[in-house]
């Protein structure tokens, strides 16, 4: 169990890095969207490639961050029934659902989509829109995203088994990342405490 929990920690750390990296794609999408709007308004020109890259980036964020969202316990839940039971029962049900539904579903999606990715790559399939982009990279986001989700799903399953065995803390607690505002407030507070009541460093 110790080795499995260590594996879970490694997966969580990897998922965290992926999530933080993928978040930059949102900025890229915003900048491209703004540039496209400026060019269209100022020069009465546009490009289907600019439009499609925005869709590609949105797909990348949605798919590649699915595992990160699971790590943060931010997927939509409706706990009308499950919330009535004890924490141990809730964790048991979640472990069963991860094993019986999430993992098989993810494997099935990858198995079904991968041949389409290979076909699009080999044929060099292009968008049907004039000036559009090549298709296989966005198709590849589907198996990549589900692979990351499966990896994090495995970690979540391990953590729940660890909790049931008394070897891990509650895995259902939301892991909220600290915001920039919170970090700034802490920095200001620490500086004020270091200076002391008189305003000078102690």
C-alpha positions as semicolon CSV with decimal commas, in nm:
position;residue;x (nm);y (nm);z (nm)
1;X;0,000;0,000;0,000
2;X;0,288;0,237;0,075
3;X;0,421;0,197;-0,279
4;X;0,076;0,256;-0,425
5;X;0,024;0,571;-0,219
6;X;0,364;0,694;-0,333
7;X;0,257;0,628;-0,693
8;X;-0,061;0,824;-0,626
9;X;0,144;1,120;-0,499
10;X;0,359;1,109;-0,813
11;X;0,049;1,104;-1,033
12;X;-0,102;1,395;-0,839
13;X;0,216;1,599;-0,880
14;X;0,227;1,523;-1,253
15;X;-0,141;1,614;-1,294
16;X;-0,082;1,938;-1,106
17;X;0,200;2,034;-1,345
18;X;-0,011;1,947;-1,649
19;X;-0,303;2,153;-1,519
20;X;-0,087;2,457;-1,455
21;X;0,072;2,429;-1,800
22;X;-0,263;2,387;-1,974
23;X;-0,399;2,698;-1,801
24;X;-0,168;2,908;-2,019
25;X;-0,364;2,791;-2,323
26;X;-0,655;3,002;-2,197
27;X;-0,439;3,313;-2,223
28;X;-0,327;3,207;-2,571
29;X;-0,690;3,163;-2,679
30;X;-0,783;3,506;-2,544
31;X;-0,491;3,675;-2,720
32;X;-0,564;3,503;-3,052
33;X;-0,932;3,590;-3,022
34;X;-0,849;3,955;-2,951
35;X;-0,601;3,972;-3,240
36;X;-0,854;3,815;-3,477
37;X;-1,119;4,069;-3,370
38;X;-0,879;4,362;-3,416
39;X;-0,774;4,246;-3,764
40;X;-1,134;4,190;-3,866
41;X;-1,249;4,534;-3,745
42;X;-0,944;4,734;-3,851
43;X;-0,861;4,568;-4,183
44;X;-1,187;4,391;-4,271
45;X;-0,996;4,064;-4,293
46;X;-1,022;3,732;-4,115
47;X;-0,887;3,381;-4,126
48;X;-1,050;3,046;-4,067
49;X;-0,719;2,927;-3,924
50;X;-0,744;3,191;-3,650
51;X;-1,098;3,080;-3,571
52;X;-1,013;2,712;-3,567
53;X;-0,705;2,751;-3,350
54;X;-0,934;2,906;-3,088
55;X;-1,154;2,595;-3,104
56;X;-0,846;2,373;-3,083
57;X;-0,721;2,558;-2,775
58;X;-1,062;2,534;-2,609
59;X;-1,068;2,160;-2,679
60;X;-0,717;2,127;-2,538
61;X;-0,809;2,305;-2,215
62;X;-1,132;2,108;-2,175
63;X;-0,975;1,767;-2,242
64;X;-0,622;1,798;-2,104
65;X;-0,741;1,957;-1,780
66;X;-1,001;1,688;-1,706
67;X;-0,758;1,498;-1,485
68;X;-0,657;1,819;-1,308
69;X;-1,025;1,894;-1,242
70;X;-1,066;1,547;-1,093
71;X;-0,761;1,604;-0,873
72;X;-0,919;1,926;-0,744
73;X;-1,254;1,752;-0,688
74;X;-1,422;2,012;-0,908
75;X;-1,632;1,789;-1,136
76;X;-2,007;1,839;-1,096
77;X;-2,157;1,621;-0,823
78;X;-2,515;1,562;-0,712
79;X;-2,492;1,406;-0,367
80;X;-2,860;1,407;-0,276
81;X;-2,850;1,037;-0,183
82;X;-2,483;0,967;-0,115
83;X;-2,449;1,263;0,120
84;X;-2,684;1,095;0,367
85;X;-2,439;0,812;0,432
86;X;-2,124;0,799;0,642
87;X;-1,794;0,918;0,500
88;X;-1,667;0,561;0,480
89;X;-1,971;0,453;0,277
90;X;-1,931;0,752;0,047
91;X;-1,565;0,669;-0,015
92;X;-1,652;0,304;-0,080
93;X;-1,917;0,398;-0,338
94;X;-1,676;0,639;-0,508
95;X;-1,404;0,372;-0,525
96;X;-1,647;0,126;-0,684
97;X;-1,768;0,388;-0,934
98;X;-1,412;0,480;-1,031
99;X;-1,329;0,116;-1,094
100;X;-1,657;0,015;-1,258
101;X;-1,739;0,325;-1,463
102;X;-1,464;0,585;-1,506
103;X;-1,177;0,349;-1,587
104;X;-1,368;0,126;-1,834
105;X;-1,529;0,430;-1,999
106;X;-1,194;0,601;-2,046
107;X;-1,036;0,289;-2,196
108;X;-1,333;0,246;-2,432
109;X;-1,315;0,606;-2,556
110;X;-0,941;0,577;-2,625
111;X;-0,993;0,247;-2,805
112;X;-1,266;0,394;-3,026
113;X;-1,098;0,727;-3,105
114;X;-0,738;0,614;-3,160
115;X;-0,806;0,457;-3,507
116;X;-0,962;0,788;-3,617
117;X;-0,650;0,976;-3,504
118;X;-0,426;0,737;-3,699
119;X;-0,645;0,763;-4,007
120;X;-0,650;1,145;-3,995
121;X;-0,271;1,150;-3,952
122;X;-0,202;0,913;-4,241
123;X;-0,438;1,089;-4,481
124;X;-0,339;1,439;-4,371
125;X;-0,706;1,523;-4,320
126;X;-0,768;1,897;-4,336
127;X;-1,055;2,115;-4,224
128;X;-1,334;2,152;-4,480
129;X;-1,316;2,530;-4,431
130;X;-1,097;2,732;-4,667
131;X;-0,765;2,804;-4,500
132;X;-0,851;2,570;-4,215
133;X;-0,611;2,363;-4,008
134;X;-0,500;2,002;-4,019
135;X;-0,733;1,779;-3,817
136;X;-0,525;1,504;-3,653
137;X;-0,378;1,718;-3,370
138;X;-0,721;1,809;-3,236
139;X;-0,839;1,449;-3,280
140;X;-0,537;1,337;-3,076
141;X;-0,647;1,558;-2,787
142;X;-0,932;1,314;-2,712
143;X;-0,720;1,006;-2,630
144;X;-0,457;1,226;-2,466
145;X;-0,716;1,391;-2,243
146;X;-0,877;1,062;-2,148
147;X;-0,536;0,907;-2,081
148;X;-0,464;1,187;-1,833
149;X;-0,810;1,143;-1,681
150;X;-0,753;0,767;-1,646
151;X;-0,417;0,827;-1,482
152;X;-0,571;1,061;-1,226
153;X;-0,865;0,822;-1,186
154;X;-0,616;0,552;-1,087
155;X;-0,465;0,789;-0,831
156;X;-0,809;0,871;-0,689
157;X;-0,890;0,500;-0,661
158;X;-0,565;0,434;-0,476
159;X;-0,633;0,721;-0,234
160;X;-0,979;0,590;-0,157
161;X;-0,849;0,239;-0,092
162;X;-0,581;0,394;0,128
163;X;-0,846;0,585;0,322
164;X;-1,054;0,270;0,373
165;X;-0,741;0,091;0,495
166;X;-0,667;0,375;0,737
167;X;-0,349;0,472;0,552
168;X;-0,456;0,799;0,387
169;X;-0,653;1,114;0,465
170;X;-0,997;1,194;0,325
171;X;-0,947;1,212;-0,054
172;X;-1,276;1,393;-0,116
173;X;-1,163;1,723;0,033
174;X;-1,133;1,985;-0,237
175;X;-0,773;2,086;-0,296
176;X;-0,807;2,456;-0,362
177;X;-0,508;2,625;-0,518
178;X;-0,412;2,949;-0,349
179;X;-0,510;3,253;-0,552
180;X;-0,269;3,533;-0,637
181;X;-0,471;3,763;-0,410
182;X;-0,430;3,525;-0,114
183;X;-0,056;3,495;-0,172
184;X;-0,023;3,875;-0,194
185;X;-0,226;3,921;0,126
186;X;-0,002;3,672;0,309
187;X;0,311;3,847;0,182
188;X;0,183;4,187;0,303
189;X;0,084;4,038;0,638
190;X;0,425;3,873;0,683
191;X;0,603;4,197;0,596
192;X;0,390;4,393;0,844
193;X;0,461;4,141;1,118
194;X;0,834;4,152;1,045
195;X;0,838;4,531;1,074
196;X;0,665;4,523;1,409
197;X;0,420;4,775;1,559
198;X;0,655;5,071;1,514
199;X;0,687;5,021;1,140
200;X;1,058;4,940;1,150
201;X;1,206;4,596;1,096
202;X;1,265;4,414;1,421
